[in-house]
Amino acid sequence: METLIRPYLEPIAAWFRNFGTPEPIVHWGHPLMMGIVVFVMGSFAAWAGWQGRLATDSGVAVENRKNHRKIAPWLFLFISLGYTGGVLSLVMQGQPIFASAHFWTGTLAVGLLGFNGFISATKFGGNKAVLRTTHAYLGSFALLILLVHAFLGLKLGLSI
């Protein structure tokens, strides 16, 4: 599979290599930026989402749901862009793409967040409680996967 995809990614990686970016930034830039996205934006999106569900004051619940709706699409966008950047970073460093658990947890997280966004985009299937609950738990599970992903990424970064 890698032999099918790498030839398409190599010219893009070569273009980025021409920037002369210092090796520590190529090596650790993705983890630093994604760590900020996951830990800051991800935790806020999860917190606001759950506060929107659990708050007993309707004004607080509405405000938190509004905050969740504002940040969650940006979180998905940055996670998706970071996923792409992480893959390109591996190609730039001459590392295998599909060999690490870090790649697969990232793929799973992007898939889960994408599916969760789809659930939301359908307005929860016409405001069905089961889809709202699925959305909440699926989003929380995706964030948990991202925490495991961060640990695996640190392990991967230290090994290459």
PyMOL commands that set and color helices and strands:
alter all, ss='L'
color gray80, all
select helices_A, chain A and resi 2-17+23-54+58-92+101-121+123-127+129-159
alter helices_A, ss='H'
color red, helices_A
deselect
rebuild
show_as cartoon
